[in-house]
Amino acid sequence: MILVTGATGSVGRHVVDGLLKEGQFVRAVTRNPATAGLPAAVEVVEGDLSAPEHLPLDGVTTAYLIAMGDNPYEVAQTLADNGVSTVVFLSTSEVLDDTDEQPGAIAARHAAFEDAIQRSGMLWTFLRPNEFAGNVLQWADQVKAGDVVRAPYGDAWSAPIHERDVAAAAVRALVDDRFHGAKLVLTGPEAMTHREQLGHIASVLGRKLEFEELPAAAVRERMARFAPVEIVDALLGRLAETVGKPTTVTSTVYHVTGRRPLTFREWVAEHVEDFR
Ligand SMILES: NC(=O)c1ccc[n+]([C@@H]2O[C@H](COP(=O)([O-])OP(=O)(O)OC[C@H]3O[C@@H](n4cnc5c(N)ncnc54)[C@H](OP(=O)(O)O)[C@@H]3O)[C@@H](O)[C@H]2O)c1
């Protein structure tokens, strides 16, 4: 039995579908089973990674884990103590190895999960994806409302990855022991700036869209009303850090899944309705 946390998430739903196609038994965790909308073939259970002691783990040998909950060490130890032998963890490409100082709160949180999993004695694979293509959904309301997207750091670079490719790599790592002990840095097939991402959205929609750069300080002030300031600083800090530095593209999706990674334009073409 494979436990899938974050099963309702943008990656997790594809992980569930991929595991079902592989003929695996899936137990999907959500805080709200009534609204989860998961396939009927899945055992849906209520659970919260903030209270890992209540996770139903009987019969679970393998887990797909996301970085949620308050205490990574408690989460990892609970899995290990209850017979889970293998974990595939959705980390981030921001995590740096061999340092005590991670570049911001987001990397630090994921690094703590990685450390907790390694200390637990379970077999592990760490997925370290670059920015998800779906992050551009944050512009959807502006695209629907007009021809200008106002956002910070138009010249920040990333190699946006389709969430289905992250999930495909997760599925391979969950069912195939070749990837134990691997840190898989996953990117999309091409590096581009955020301004160029908007250009692709415009061209797929057949519209003219302009990127208007907002000053980071103003964005920080606004975002800090809704999110912890250390997370806001980590998000903006990552964007600032990548200005003028094209992201290194990896071939990991191809090597792990055996097929080419999906392009950003393919992601947009699948999501045109979200921008209309
Ligand atoms: N966005 C990026 O560019 C990027 C890049 C690299 C890594 N990541 C990592 O990807 C992960 C997000 O994955 P995603 O996109 O699949 O998810 P998502 O679409 O953001 O959805 C969040 C998921 O987390 C679950 N969740 C939230 N709080 C929880 C808790 N306390 N206990 C258990 N589950 C909880 C939700 O489940 P329910 O609501 O059903 O309970 C939902 O399935 C994050 O850890 C993020 O750091 C993101």
The ligand as an SDF file (V2000), in Angstrom:
LIG
                    3D

 48 52  0  0  0  0  0  0  0  0999 V2000
    5.1420   25.8060   -6.5740 N   0  0  0  0  0  0  0  0  0  0  0  0
    6.4010   25.5910   -6.8660 C   0  0  0  0  0  0  0  0  0  0  0  0
    6.9970   26.2410   -7.7410 O   0  0  0  0  0  0  0  0  0  0  0  0
    7.1520   24.5220   -6.1190 C   0  0  0  0  0  0  0  0  0  0  0  0
    8.4630   24.2230   -6.4980 C   0  0  0  0  0  0  0  0  0  0  0  0
    9.1410   23.2310   -5.8020 C   0  0  0  0  0  0  0  0  0  0  0  0
    8.5110   22.5450   -4.7640 C   0  0  0  0  0  0  0  0  0  0  0  0
    7.2240   22.8560   -4.4190 N   0  0  0  0  0  0  0  0  0  0  0  0
    6.5760   22.1400   -3.3110 C   0  0  0  0  0  0  0  0  0  0  0  0
    5.4190   21.4780   -3.7390 O   0  0  0  0  0  0  0  0  0  0  0  0
    4.5250   21.3180   -2.6390 C   0  0  0  0  0  0  0  0  0  0  0  0
    3.1130   21.6390   -3.0800 C   0  0  0  0  0  0  0  0  0  0  0  0
    2.7170   20.5600   -3.8310 O   0  0  0  0  0  0  0  0  0  0  0  0
    1.4050   20.6190   -4.7000 P   0  0  0  0  0  0  0  0  0  0  0  0
    1.5500   21.6900   -5.7220 O   0  0  0  0  0  0  0  0  0  0  0  0
    1.0850   19.2290   -5.1510 O   0  0  0  0  0  0  0  0  0  0  0  0
    0.3310   21.0400   -3.6130 O   0  0  0  0  0  0  0  0  0  0  0  0
   -0.7070   22.2160   -3.6970 P   0  0  0  0  0  0  0  0  0  0  0  0
   -1.3940   22.1780   -5.0220 O   0  0  0  0  0  0  0  0  0  0  0  0
   -0.0640   23.4730   -3.2370 O   0  0  0  0  0  0  0  0  0  0  0  0
   -1.7200   21.6820   -2.5960 O   0  0  0  0  0  0  0  0  0  0  0  0
   -1.3540   21.6170   -1.2670 C   0  0  0  0  0  0  0  0  0  0  0  0
   -1.5670   20.1860   -0.7670 C   0  0  0  0  0  0  0  0  0  0  0  0
   -1.0930   20.1140    0.5650 O   0  0  0  0  0  0  0  0  0  0  0  0
   -2.0570   19.4560    1.3600 C   0  0  0  0  0  0  0  0  0  0  0  0
   -1.8950   19.9500    2.7210 N   0  0  0  0  0  0  0  0  0  0  0  0
   -1.8350   21.2510    3.1200 C   0  0  0  0  0  0  0  0  0  0  0  0
   -1.6560   21.3130    4.4580 N   0  0  0  0  0  0  0  0  0  0  0  0
   -1.5980   20.0430    4.8940 C   0  0  0  0  0  0  0  0  0  0  0  0
   -1.4330   19.4430    6.1780 C   0  0  0  0  0  0  0  0  0  0  0  0
   -1.2860   20.1890    7.2880 N   0  0  0  0  0  0  0  0  0  0  0  0
   -1.4270   18.0890    6.2710 N   0  0  0  0  0  0  0  0  0  0  0  0
   -1.6000   17.3220    5.1730 C   0  0  0  0  0  0  0  0  0  0  0  0
   -1.7560   17.8360    3.9230 N   0  0  0  0  0  0  0  0  0  0  0  0
   -1.7580   19.1630    3.8060 C   0  0  0  0  0  0  0  0  0  0  0  0
   -3.3830   19.7730    0.7420 C   0  0  0  0  0  0  0  0  0  0  0  0
   -4.2630   18.7370    1.0400 O   0  0  0  0  0  0  0  0  0  0  0  0
   -5.7680   18.9130    1.5990 P   0  0  0  0  0  0  0  0  0  0  0  0
   -6.1530   20.3550    1.4370 O   0  0  0  0  0  0  0  0  0  0  0  0
   -6.5880   17.9880    0.7320 O   0  0  0  0  0  0  0  0  0  0  0  0
   -5.6880   18.4670    3.0020 O   0  0  0  0  0  0  0  0  0  0  0  0
   -3.0330   19.7720   -0.7500 C   0  0  0  0  0  0  0  0  0  0  0  0
   -3.1270   18.4680   -1.2890 O   0  0  0  0  0  0  0  0  0  0  0  0
    5.0060   22.2450   -1.5390 C   0  0  0  0  0  0  0  0  0  0  0  0
    5.6220   21.5180   -0.4880 O   0  0  0  0  0  0  0  0  0  0  0  0
    6.0200   23.1060   -2.2580 C   0  0  0  0  0  0  0  0  0  0  0  0
    7.0170   23.6170   -1.4850 O   0  0  0  0  0  0  0  0  0  0  0  0
    6.5310   23.8210   -5.0700 C   0  0  0  0  0  0  0  0  0  0  0  0
  1  2  1  0
  2  3  2  0
  2  4  1  0
  4  5  1  0
  4 48  2  0
  5  6  2  0
  6  7  1  0
  7  8  2  0
  8  9  1  0
  8 48  1  0
  9 10  1  0
  9 46  1  0
 10 11  1  0
 11 12  1  0
 11 44  1  0
 12 13  1  0
 13 14  1  0
 14 15  2  0
 14 16  1  0
 14 17  1  0
 17 18  1  0
 18 19  2  0
 18 20  1  0
 18 21  1  0
 21 22  1  0
 22 23  1  0
 23 24  1  0
 23 42  1  0
 24 25  1  0
 25 26  1  0
 25 36  1  0
 26 27  1  0
 26 35  1  0
 27 28  2  0
 28 29  1  0
 29 30  1  0
 29 35  2  0
 30 31  1  0
 30 32  2  0
 32 33  1  0
 33 34  2  0
 34 35  1  0
 36 37  1  0
 36 42  1  0
 37 38  1  0
 38 39  2  0
 38 40  1  0
 38 41  1  0
 42 43  1  0
 44 45  1  0
 44 46  1  0
 46 47  1  0
M  CHG  2   8   1  16  -1
M  END
$$$$
